[in-house]
Amino acid sequence: MKKSLFVNKLSKLIFVFTELISCDSNNYKKESSQKSSKEIIIDSVRTIKEQKIISPKGNQILENSEKLYNLKWKNGYILESINISQCDNSNTGEIIHKFDKKIDSIIFTNDSFTISFKAIENCCSEFLCEAEIINNDTLNIIYNAYGSHCFCNCLFDMSFQFSYNNRLDDIEVAKTNIKSVVLNNYLSSKAKFEKLVNTN
């Protein structure tokens, strides 16, 4: 009788001891898994902080834009450079509006062409520039004004120089035949794509 009572108590004691060990190991697993998940969250937060968005400064070509990629590899033209004048505060008054979005010249060389024009924008503007082919044969020159806003407007002189992507010739892909040019999709600015020197 005493022996069976002893075995019974011993088995209960072993059972309780086993349960305690089991609970303790489960708690350890929970704590360790929680710690590891916290570490992952901290790492992801660190990664987000390291990726800073760099805001644009000055006049720039949007080098990696989809429009310029298509212009180069589908149409065969590369926007090589831009030249934009500083704001000239002497260009004020109503007379400047007749020059707004008017193409002054299209000049061709053997390996490039340059389109020059004037545009009225806020005098504190800087420009992000790109270009695209629209309506199958029209070169749309794009300049997006950004930056501080001042209480004045300026007539900016702008020129965009393009070269030819001769690598399309190597794979026997024809360049797009450009017939006309527009500025920022304004139809009133449309000009034929041919040698032009405007004397007005």
mmCIF file of the C-alpha atoms, coordinates in Angstrom:
data_MODEL
# 
_entry.id   MODEL 
# 
loop_
_atom_site.group_PDB 
_atom_site.id 
_atom_site.type_symbol 
_atom_site.label_atom_id 
_atom_site.label_alt_id 
_atom_site.label_comp_id 
_atom_site.label_asym_id 
_atom_site.label_entity_id 
_atom_site.label_seq_id 
_atom_site.pdbx_PDB_ins_code 
_atom_site.Cartn_x 
_atom_site.Cartn_y 
_atom_site.Cartn_z 
_atom_site.occupancy 
_atom_site.B_iso_or_equiv 
_atom_site.pdbx_formal_charge 
_atom_site.auth_seq_id 
_atom_site.auth_comp_id 
_atom_site.auth_asym_id 
_atom_site.auth_atom_id 
_atom_site.pdbx_PDB_model_num 
ATOM 1   C CA . MET A 1 1   ? 0.000  0.000  0.000   1.00 0.00 ? 1   MET A CA 1 
ATOM 2   C CA . LYS A 1 2   ? 2.775  2.357  0.978   1.00 0.00 ? 2   LYS A CA 1 
ATOM 3   C CA . LYS A 1 3   ? 4.675  1.408  -2.148  1.00 0.00 ? 3   LYS A CA 1 
ATOM 4   C CA . SER A 1 4   ? 1.750  2.140  -4.480  1.00 0.00 ? 4   SER A CA 1 
ATOM 5   C CA . LEU A 1 5   ? 1.115  5.447  -2.694  1.00 0.00 ? 5   LEU A CA 1 
ATOM 6   C CA . PHE A 1 6   ? 4.766  6.333  -3.154  1.00 0.00 ? 6   PHE A CA 1 
ATOM 7   C CA . VAL A 1 7   ? 4.675  5.424  -6.877  1.00 0.00 ? 7   VAL A CA 1 
ATOM 8   C CA . ASN A 1 8   ? 1.486  7.430  -7.303  1.00 0.00 ? 8   ASN A CA 1 
ATOM 9   C CA . LYS A 1 9   ? 3.020  10.531 -5.665  1.00 0.00 ? 9   LYS A CA 1 
ATOM 10  C CA . LEU A 1 10  ? 6.238  10.098 -7.628  1.00 0.00 ? 10  LEU A CA 1 
ATOM 11  C CA . SER A 1 11  ? 4.386  9.869  -10.928 1.00 0.00 ? 11  SER A CA 1 
ATOM 12  C CA . LYS A 1 12  ? 2.397  13.035 -10.046 1.00 0.00 ? 12  LYS A CA 1 
ATOM 13  C CA . LEU A 1 13  ? 5.626  14.813 -9.179  1.00 0.00 ? 13  LEU A CA 1 
ATOM 14  C CA . ILE A 1 14  ? 7.264  13.739 -12.432 1.00 0.00 ? 14  ILE A CA 1 
ATOM 15  C CA . PHE A 1 15  ? 4.167  14.879 -14.360 1.00 0.00 ? 15  PHE A CA 1 
ATOM 16  C CA . VAL A 1 16  ? 4.212  18.340 -12.687 1.00 0.00 ? 16  VAL A CA 1 
ATOM 17  C CA . PHE A 1 17  ? 7.960  18.651 -13.257 1.00 0.00 ? 17  PHE A CA 1 
ATOM 18  C CA . THR A 1 18  ? 7.559  17.722 -16.945 1.00 0.00 ? 18  THR A CA 1 
ATOM 19  C CA . GLU A 1 19  ? 4.771  20.286 -17.371 1.00 0.00 ? 19  GLU A CA 1 
ATOM 20  C CA . LEU A 1 20  ? 6.931  23.003 -15.796 1.00 0.00 ? 20  LEU A CA 1 
ATOM 21  C CA . ILE A 1 21  ? 9.812  22.239 -18.139 1.00 0.00 ? 21  ILE A CA 1 
ATOM 22  C CA . SER A 1 22  ? 7.460  22.172 -21.139 1.00 0.00 ? 22  SER A CA 1 
ATOM 23  C CA . CYS A 1 23  ? 5.882  25.550 -20.215 1.00 0.00 ? 23  CYS A CA 1 
ATOM 24  C CA . ASP A 1 24  ? 9.278  27.100 -19.644 1.00 0.00 ? 24  ASP A CA 1 
ATOM 25  C CA . SER A 1 25  ? 10.580 25.954 -23.046 1.00 0.00 ? 25  SER A CA 1 
ATOM 26  C CA . ASN A 1 26  ? 7.407  27.263 -24.771 1.00 0.00 ? 26  ASN A CA 1 
ATOM 27  C CA . ASN A 1 27  ? 7.900  30.658 -23.133 1.00 0.00 ? 27  ASN A CA 1 
ATOM 28  C CA . TYR A 1 28  ? 11.523 30.671 -24.265 1.00 0.00 ? 28  TYR A CA 1 
ATOM 29  C CA . LYS A 1 29  ? 10.434 29.904 -27.862 1.00 0.00 ? 29  LYS A CA 1 
ATOM 30  C CA . LYS A 1 30  ? 7.834  32.698 -27.779 1.00 0.00 ? 30  LYS A CA 1 
ATOM 31  C CA . GLU A 1 31  ? 10.343 35.204 -26.413 1.00 0.00 ? 31  GLU A CA 1 
ATOM 32  C CA . SER A 1 32  ? 13.005 34.250 -28.925 1.00 0.00 ? 32  SER A CA 1 
ATOM 33  C CA . SER A 1 33  ? 10.562 34.403 -31.852 1.00 0.00 ? 33  SER A CA 1 
ATOM 34  C CA . GLN A 1 34  ? 9.289  37.784 -30.637 1.00 0.00 ? 34  GLN A CA 1 
ATOM 35  C CA . LYS A 1 35  ? 12.837 39.081 -30.377 1.00 0.00 ? 35  LYS A CA 1 
ATOM 36  C CA . SER A 1 36  ? 13.686 37.946 -33.892 1.00 0.00 ? 36  SER A CA 1 
ATOM 37  C CA . SER A 1 37  ? 10.538 39.548 -35.352 1.00 0.00 ? 37  SER A CA 1 
ATOM 38  C CA . LYS A 1 38  ? 11.343 42.792 -33.551 1.00 0.00 ? 38  LYS A CA 1 
ATOM 39  C CA . GLU A 1 39  ? 14.818 42.713 -35.056 1.00 0.00 ? 39  GLU A CA 1 
ATOM 40  C CA . ILE A 1 40  ? 13.353 42.292 -38.552 1.00 0.00 ? 40  ILE A CA 1 
ATOM 41  C CA . ILE A 1 41  ? 11.072 45.299 -38.034 1.00 0.00 ? 41  ILE A CA 1 
ATOM 42  C CA . ILE A 1 42  ? 13.979 47.413 -36.813 1.00 0.00 ? 42  ILE A CA 1 
ATOM 43  C CA . ASP A 1 43  ? 16.063 46.362 -39.843 1.00 0.00 ? 43  ASP A CA 1 
ATOM 44  C CA . SER A 1 44  ? 13.271 47.274 -42.257 1.00 0.00 ? 44  SER A CA 1 
ATOM 45  C CA . VAL A 1 45  ? 12.864 50.670 -40.602 1.00 0.00 ? 45  VAL A CA 1 
ATOM 46  C CA . ARG A 1 46  ? 16.605 51.259 -40.931 1.00 0.00 ? 46  ARG A CA 1 
ATOM 47  C CA . THR A 1 47  ? 16.446 50.351 -44.625 1.00 0.00 ? 47  THR A CA 1 
ATOM 48  C CA . ILE A 1 48  ? 13.635 52.849 -45.278 1.00 0.00 ? 48  ILE A CA 1 
ATOM 49  C CA . LYS A 1 49  ? 15.546 55.643 -43.513 1.00 0.00 ? 49  LYS A CA 1 
ATOM 50  C CA . GLU A 1 50  ? 18.664 54.982 -45.602 1.00 0.00 ? 50  GLU A CA 1 
ATOM 51  C CA . GLN A 1 51  ? 16.794 55.462 -48.918 1.00 0.00 ? 51  GLN A CA 1 
ATOM 52  C CA . LYS A 1 52  ? 16.553 59.248 -49.123 1.00 0.00 ? 52  LYS A CA 1 
ATOM 53  C CA . ILE A 1 53  ? 14.646 60.928 -51.937 1.00 0.00 ? 53  ILE A CA 1 
ATOM 54  C CA . ILE A 1 54  ? 16.932 63.439 -53.624 1.00 0.00 ? 54  ILE A CA 1 
ATOM 55  C CA . SER A 1 55  ? 15.026 66.503 -54.740 1.00 0.00 ? 55  SER A CA 1 
ATOM 56  C CA . PRO A 1 56  ? 16.035 68.025 -58.084 1.00 0.00 ? 56  PRO A CA 1 
ATOM 57  C CA . LYS A 1 57  ? 18.165 71.160 -58.299 1.00 0.00 ? 57  LYS A CA 1 
ATOM 58  C CA . GLY A 1 58  ? 18.631 73.380 -61.312 1.00 0.00 ? 58  GLY A CA 1 
ATOM 59  C CA . ASN A 1 59  ? 17.706 72.700 -64.915 1.00 0.00 ? 59  ASN A CA 1 
ATOM 60  C CA . GLN A 1 60  ? 17.932 68.982 -65.667 1.00 0.00 ? 60  GLN A CA 1 
ATOM 61  C CA . ILE A 1 61  ? 17.203 66.365 -68.282 1.00 0.00 ? 61  ILE A CA 1 
ATOM 62  C CA . LEU A 1 62  ? 15.045 63.573 -66.830 1.00 0.00 ? 62  LEU A CA 1 
ATOM 63  C CA . GLU A 1 63  ? 17.688 61.036 -67.888 1.00 0.00 ? 63  GLU A CA 1 
ATOM 64  C CA . ASN A 1 64  ? 15.877 57.811 -66.954 1.00 0.00 ? 64  ASN A CA 1 
ATOM 65  C CA . SER A 1 65  ? 12.332 58.782 -67.881 1.00 0.00 ? 65  SER A CA 1 
ATOM 66  C CA . GLU A 1 66  ? 10.141 56.406 -69.868 1.00 0.00 ? 66  GLU A CA 1 
ATOM 67  C CA . LYS A 1 67  ? 9.593  59.084 -72.524 1.00 0.00 ? 67  LYS A CA 1 
ATOM 68  C CA . LEU A 1 68  ? 13.309 59.540 -73.187 1.00 0.00 ? 68  LEU A CA 1 
ATOM 69  C CA . TYR A 1 69  ? 13.892 55.773 -73.170 1.00 0.00 ? 69  TYR A CA 1 
ATOM 70  C CA . ASN A 1 70  ? 11.216 55.337 -75.856 1.00 0.00 ? 70  ASN A CA 1 
ATOM 71  C CA . LEU A 1 71  ? 12.526 58.319 -77.813 1.00 0.00 ? 71  LEU A CA 1 
ATOM 72  C CA . LYS A 1 72  ? 15.979 56.699 -77.942 1.00 0.00 ? 72  LYS A CA 1 
ATOM 73  C CA . TRP A 1 73  ? 15.102 53.037 -78.535 1.00 0.00 ? 73  TRP A CA 1 
ATOM 74  C CA . LYS A 1 74  ? 11.799 53.212 -80.422 1.00 0.00 ? 74  LYS A CA 1 
ATOM 75  C CA . ASN A 1 75  ? 12.197 56.466 -82.339 1.00 0.00 ? 75  ASN A CA 1 
ATOM 76  C CA . GLY A 1 76  ? 15.976 56.817 -82.710 1.00 0.00 ? 76  GLY A CA 1 
ATOM 77  C CA . TYR A 1 77  ? 16.634 60.225 -81.089 1.00 0.00 ? 77  TYR A CA 1 
ATOM 78  C CA . ILE A 1 78  ? 18.606 61.164 -77.962 1.00 0.00 ? 78  ILE A CA 1 
ATOM 79  C CA . LEU A 1 79  ? 18.115 64.369 -75.952 1.00 0.00 ? 79  LEU A CA 1 
ATOM 80  C CA . GLU A 1 80  ? 21.790 65.261 -75.438 1.00 0.00 ? 80  GLU A CA 1 
ATOM 81  C CA . SER A 1 81  ? 21.691 68.667 -73.774 1.00 0.00 ? 81  SER A CA 1 
ATOM 82  C CA . ILE A 1 82  ? 19.554 71.627 -72.779 1.00 0.00 ? 82  ILE A CA 1 
ATOM 83  C CA . ASN A 1 83  ? 20.445 75.280 -72.460 1.00 0.00 ? 83  ASN A CA 1 
ATOM 84  C CA . ILE A 1 84  ? 18.120 77.614 -70.543 1.00 0.00 ? 84  ILE A CA 1 
ATOM 85  C CA . SER A 1 85  ? 18.828 81.305 -69.969 1.00 0.00 ? 85  SER A CA 1 
ATOM 86  C CA . GLN A 1 86  ? 18.751 83.008 -66.592 1.00 0.00 ? 86  GLN A CA 1 
ATOM 87  C CA . CYS A 1 87  ? 15.710 85.133 -65.865 1.00 0.00 ? 87  CYS A CA 1 
ATOM 88  C CA . ASP A 1 88  ? 16.041 88.537 -67.497 1.00 0.00 ? 88  ASP A CA 1 
ATOM 89  C CA . ASN A 1 89  ? 13.885 90.945 -65.523 1.00 0.00 ? 89  ASN A CA 1 
ATOM 90  C CA . SER A 1 90  ? 13.976 93.419 -68.420 1.00 0.00 ? 90  SER A CA 1 
ATOM 91  C CA . ASN A 1 91  ? 11.541 91.158 -70.299 1.00 0.00 ? 91  ASN A CA 1 
ATOM 92  C CA . THR A 1 92  ? 8.373  92.463 -68.698 1.00 0.00 ? 92  THR A CA 1 
ATOM 93  C CA . GLY A 1 93  ? 5.176  93.923 -70.060 1.00 0.00 ? 93  GLY A CA 1 
ATOM 94  C CA . GLU A 1 94  ? 2.550  92.776 -72.489 1.00 0.00 ? 94  GLU A CA 1 
ATOM 95  C CA . ILE A 1 95  ? 4.869  92.546 -75.514 1.00 0.00 ? 95  ILE A CA 1 
ATOM 96  C CA . ILE A 1 96  ? 6.622  89.407 -74.248 1.00 0.00 ? 96  ILE A CA 1 
ATOM 97  C CA . HIS A 1 97  ? 3.439  87.317 -74.595 1.00 0.00 ? 97  HIS A CA 1 
ATOM 98  C CA . LYS A 1 98  ? 3.713  87.312 -78.387 1.00 0.00 ? 98  LYS A CA 1 
ATOM 99  C CA . PHE A 1 99  ? 7.007  85.361 -78.051 1.00 0.00 ? 99  PHE A CA 1 
ATOM 100 C CA . ASP A 1 100 ? 5.664  82.735 -75.654 1.00 0.00 ? 100 ASP A CA 1 
ATOM 101 C CA . LYS A 1 101 ? 6.012  79.134 -76.933 1.00 0.00 ? 101 LYS A CA 1 
ATOM 102 C CA . LYS A 1 102 ? 7.292  80.197 -80.339 1.00 0.00 ? 102 LYS A CA 1 
ATOM 103 C CA . ILE A 1 103 ? 10.041 78.173 -82.003 1.00 0.00 ? 103 ILE A CA 1 
ATOM 104 C CA . ASP A 1 104 ? 12.848 80.542 -83.042 1.00 0.00 ? 104 ASP A CA 1 
ATOM 105 C CA . SER A 1 105 ? 15.063 78.096 -84.911 1.00 0.00 ? 105 SER A CA 1 
ATOM 106 C CA . ILE A 1 106 ? 15.690 74.492 -85.896 1.00 0.00 ? 106 ILE A CA 1 
ATOM 107 C CA . ILE A 1 107 ? 19.318 74.000 -86.898 1.00 0.00 ? 107 ILE A CA 1 
ATOM 108 C CA . PHE A 1 108 ? 20.673 70.741 -88.332 1.00 0.00 ? 108 PHE A CA 1 
ATOM 109 C CA . THR A 1 109 ? 24.218 69.372 -88.398 1.00 0.00 ? 109 THR A CA 1 
ATOM 110 C CA . ASN A 1 110 ? 25.438 65.978 -89.669 1.00 0.00 ? 110 ASN A CA 1 
ATOM 111 C CA . ASP A 1 111 ? 24.881 64.236 -86.355 1.00 0.00 ? 111 ASP A CA 1 
ATOM 112 C CA . SER A 1 112 ? 22.433 66.429 -84.420 1.00 0.00 ? 112 SER A CA 1 
ATOM 113 C CA . PHE A 1 113 ? 19.740 69.084 -84.498 1.00 0.00 ? 113 PHE A CA 1 
ATOM 114 C CA . THR A 1 114 ? 18.949 71.904 -82.075 1.00 0.00 ? 114 THR A CA 1 
ATOM 115 C CA . ILE A 1 115 ? 15.533 73.439 -81.451 1.00 0.00 ? 115 ILE A CA 1 
ATOM 116 C CA . SER A 1 116 ? 15.496 76.902 -79.844 1.00 0.00 ? 116 SER A CA 1 
ATOM 117 C CA . PHE A 1 117 ? 12.438 78.701 -78.510 1.00 0.00 ? 117 PHE A CA 1 
ATOM 118 C CA . LYS A 1 118 ? 11.137 81.116 -75.886 1.00 0.00 ? 118 LYS A CA 1 
ATOM 119 C CA . ALA A 1 119 ? 8.694  80.445 -73.053 1.00 0.00 ? 119 ALA A CA 1 
ATOM 120 C CA . ILE A 1 120 ? 7.124  82.560 -70.340 1.00 0.00 ? 120 ILE A CA 1 
ATOM 121 C CA . GLU A 1 121 ? 7.308  81.009 -66.880 1.00 0.00 ? 121 GLU A CA 1 
ATOM 122 C CA . ASN A 1 122 ? 7.540  82.197 -63.291 1.00 0.00 ? 122 ASN A CA 1 
ATOM 123 C CA . CYS A 1 123 ? 10.844 84.027 -62.870 1.00 0.00 ? 123 CYS A CA 1 
ATOM 124 C CA . CYS A 1 124 ? 12.011 81.720 -60.033 1.00 0.00 ? 124 CYS A CA 1 
ATOM 125 C CA . SER A 1 125 ? 11.426 78.576 -62.111 1.00 0.00 ? 125 SER A CA 1 
ATOM 126 C CA . GLU A 1 126 ? 13.891 75.861 -62.930 1.00 0.00 ? 126 GLU A CA 1 
ATOM 127 C CA . PHE A 1 127 ? 13.061 73.119 -65.424 1.00 0.00 ? 127 PHE A CA 1 
ATOM 128 C CA . LEU A 1 128 ? 12.946 69.334 -65.710 1.00 0.00 ? 128 LEU A CA 1 
ATOM 129 C CA . CYS A 1 129 ? 13.166 68.479 -69.395 1.00 0.00 ? 129 CYS A CA 1 
ATOM 130 C CA . GLU A 1 130 ? 12.323 65.536 -71.630 1.00 0.00 ? 130 GLU A CA 1 
ATOM 131 C CA . ALA A 1 131 ? 10.788 64.836 -75.045 1.00 0.00 ? 131 ALA A CA 1 
ATOM 132 C CA . GLU A 1 132 ? 8.615  62.289 -76.813 1.00 0.00 ? 132 GLU A CA 1 
ATOM 133 C CA . ILE A 1 133 ? 7.070  61.433 -80.153 1.00 0.00 ? 133 ILE A CA 1 
ATOM 134 C CA . ILE A 1 134 ? 3.296  61.947 -80.244 1.00 0.00 ? 134 ILE A CA 1 
ATOM 135 C CA . ASN A 1 135 ? 0.798  61.269 -83.046 1.00 0.00 ? 135 ASN A CA 1 
ATOM 136 C CA . ASN A 1 136 ? 3.416  59.079 -84.798 1.00 0.00 ? 136 ASN A CA 1 
ATOM 137 C CA . ASP A 1 137 ? 5.397  61.985 -86.313 1.00 0.00 ? 137 ASP A CA 1 
ATOM 138 C CA . THR A 1 138 ? 5.430  64.979 -83.931 1.00 0.00 ? 138 THR A CA 1 
ATOM 139 C CA . LEU A 1 139 ? 8.317  65.726 -81.570 1.00 0.00 ? 139 LEU A CA 1 
ATOM 140 C CA . ASN A 1 140 ? 6.858  67.063 -78.319 1.00 0.00 ? 140 ASN A CA 1 
ATOM 141 C CA . ILE A 1 141 ? 9.442  69.038 -76.332 1.00 0.00 ? 141 ILE A CA 1 
ATOM 142 C CA . ILE A 1 142 ? 8.590  69.003 -72.627 1.00 0.00 ? 142 ILE A CA 1 
ATOM 143 C CA . TYR A 1 143 ? 9.810  71.410 -69.953 1.00 0.00 ? 143 TYR A CA 1 
ATOM 144 C CA . ASN A 1 144 ? 8.247  71.155 -66.488 1.00 0.00 ? 144 ASN A CA 1 
ATOM 145 C CA . ALA A 1 145 ? 8.701  74.279 -64.346 1.00 0.00 ? 145 ALA A CA 1 
ATOM 146 C CA . TYR A 1 146 ? 9.301  73.744 -60.623 1.00 0.00 ? 146 TYR A CA 1 
ATOM 147 C CA . GLY A 1 147 ? 10.820 75.498 -57.605 1.00 0.00 ? 147 GLY A CA 1 
ATOM 148 C CA . SER A 1 148 ? 9.981  78.639 -55.696 1.00 0.00 ? 148 SER A CA 1 
ATOM 149 C CA . HIS A 1 149 ? 7.098  80.821 -56.799 1.00 0.00 ? 149 HIS A CA 1 
ATOM 150 C CA . CYS A 1 150 ? 7.822  84.536 -57.150 1.00 0.00 ? 150 CYS A CA 1 
ATOM 151 C CA . PHE A 1 151 ? 5.562  87.444 -58.043 1.00 0.00 ? 151 PHE A CA 1 
ATOM 152 C CA . CYS A 1 152 ? 6.970  87.876 -61.548 1.00 0.00 ? 152 CYS A CA 1 
ATOM 153 C CA . ASN A 1 153 ? 7.240  86.127 -64.917 1.00 0.00 ? 153 ASN A CA 1 
ATOM 154 C CA . CYS A 1 154 ? 10.159 85.872 -67.317 1.00 0.00 ? 154 CYS A CA 1 
ATOM 155 C CA . LEU A 1 155 ? 10.714 85.094 -70.965 1.00 0.00 ? 155 LEU A CA 1 
ATOM 156 C CA . PHE A 1 156 ? 13.236 82.251 -70.934 1.00 0.00 ? 156 PHE A CA 1 
ATOM 157 C CA . ASP A 1 157 ? 15.378 81.352 -73.956 1.00 0.00 ? 157 ASP A CA 1 
ATOM 158 C CA . MET A 1 158 ? 15.607 77.565 -74.243 1.00 0.00 ? 158 MET A CA 1 
ATOM 159 C CA . SER A 1 159 ? 17.369 75.186 -76.597 1.00 0.00 ? 159 SER A CA 1 
ATOM 160 C CA . PHE A 1 160 ? 17.231 71.391 -76.769 1.00 0.00 ? 160 PHE A CA 1 
ATOM 161 C CA . GLN A 1 161 ? 19.936 69.511 -78.677 1.00 0.00 ? 161 GLN A CA 1 
ATOM 162 C CA . PHE A 1 162 ? 19.209 66.040 -80.040 1.00 0.00 ? 162 PHE A CA 1 
ATOM 163 C CA . SER A 1 163 ? 21.479 63.445 -81.617 1.00 0.00 ? 163 SER A CA 1 
ATOM 164 C CA . TYR A 1 164 ? 20.633 60.319 -83.610 1.00 0.00 ? 164 TYR A CA 1 
ATOM 165 C CA . ASN A 1 165 ? 20.721 56.829 -82.117 1.00 0.00 ? 165 ASN A CA 1 
ATOM 166 C CA . ASN A 1 166 ? 22.711 55.120 -84.871 1.00 0.00 ? 166 ASN A CA 1 
ATOM 167 C CA . ARG A 1 167 ? 22.579 51.802 -83.014 1.00 0.00 ? 167 ARG A CA 1 
ATOM 168 C CA . LEU A 1 168 ? 19.085 51.347 -84.457 1.00 0.00 ? 168 LEU A CA 1 
ATOM 169 C CA . ASP A 1 169 ? 20.698 51.201 -87.910 1.00 0.00 ? 169 ASP A CA 1 
ATOM 170 C CA . ASP A 1 170 ? 22.783 48.225 -86.739 1.00 0.00 ? 170 ASP A CA 1 
ATOM 171 C CA . ILE A 1 171 ? 19.629 46.261 -85.968 1.00 0.00 ? 171 ILE A CA 1 
ATOM 172 C CA . GLU A 1 172 ? 17.834 47.592 -89.066 1.00 0.00 ? 172 GLU A CA 1 
ATOM 173 C CA . VAL A 1 173 ? 15.168 49.562 -87.197 1.00 0.00 ? 173 VAL A CA 1 
ATOM 174 C CA . ALA A 1 174 ? 14.103 52.764 -88.956 1.00 0.00 ? 174 ALA A CA 1 
ATOM 175 C CA . LYS A 1 175 ? 14.074 56.060 -87.081 1.00 0.00 ? 175 LYS A CA 1 
ATOM 176 C CA . THR A 1 176 ? 10.723 57.809 -86.756 1.00 0.00 ? 176 THR A CA 1 
ATOM 177 C CA . ASN A 1 177 ? 10.194 60.332 -89.532 1.00 0.00 ? 177 ASN A CA 1 
ATOM 178 C CA . ILE A 1 178 ? 9.549  63.586 -87.628 1.00 0.00 ? 178 ILE A CA 1 
ATOM 179 C CA . LYS A 1 179 ? 7.303  65.993 -89.513 1.00 0.00 ? 179 LYS A CA 1 
ATOM 180 C CA . SER A 1 180 ? 6.557  68.638 -86.874 1.00 0.00 ? 180 SER A CA 1 
ATOM 181 C CA . VAL A 1 181 ? 7.545  69.964 -83.439 1.00 0.00 ? 181 VAL A CA 1 
ATOM 182 C CA . VAL A 1 182 ? 5.368  71.216 -80.570 1.00 0.00 ? 182 VAL A CA 1 
ATOM 183 C CA . LEU A 1 183 ? 6.199  72.668 -77.155 1.00 0.00 ? 183 LEU A CA 1 
ATOM 184 C CA . ASN A 1 184 ? 4.586  71.118 -74.069 1.00 0.00 ? 184 ASN A CA 1 
ATOM 185 C CA . ASN A 1 185 ? 1.797  69.709 -76.256 1.00 0.00 ? 185 ASN A CA 1 
ATOM 186 C CA . TYR A 1 186 ? 0.534  73.219 -77.172 1.00 0.00 ? 186 TYR A CA 1 
ATOM 187 C CA . LEU A 1 187 ? -0.850 72.946 -80.705 1.00 0.00 ? 187 LEU A CA 1 
ATOM 188 C CA . SER A 1 188 ? -0.454 76.707 -81.240 1.00 0.00 ? 188 SER A CA 1 
ATOM 189 C CA . SER A 1 189 ? 3.342  76.253 -80.990 1.00 0.00 ? 189 SER A CA 1 
ATOM 190 C CA . LYS A 1 190 ? 3.451  73.667 -83.799 1.00 0.00 ? 190 LYS A CA 1 
ATOM 191 C CA . ALA A 1 191 ? 6.150  74.149 -86.452 1.00 0.00 ? 191 ALA A CA 1 
ATOM 192 C CA . LYS A 1 192 ? 7.371  72.050 -89.375 1.00 0.00 ? 192 LYS A CA 1 
ATOM 193 C CA . PHE A 1 193 ? 10.460 69.959 -88.696 1.00 0.00 ? 193 PHE A CA 1 
ATOM 194 C CA . GLU A 1 194 ? 12.751 71.638 -91.182 1.00 0.00 ? 194 GLU A CA 1 
ATOM 195 C CA . LYS A 1 195 ? 15.542 74.168 -91.152 1.00 0.00 ? 195 LYS A CA 1 
ATOM 196 C CA . LEU A 1 196 ? 14.087 77.278 -89.579 1.00 0.00 ? 196 LEU A CA 1 
ATOM 197 C CA . VAL A 1 197 ? 15.569 80.590 -88.500 1.00 0.00 ? 197 VAL A CA 1 
ATOM 198 C CA . ASN A 1 198 ? 12.897 82.973 -87.255 1.00 0.00 ? 198 ASN A CA 1 
ATOM 199 C CA . THR A 1 199 ? 13.883 86.632 -87.650 1.00 0.00 ? 199 THR A CA 1 
ATOM 200 C CA . ASN A 1 200 ? 10.945 88.065 -85.662 1.00 0.00 ? 200 ASN A CA 1 
# 
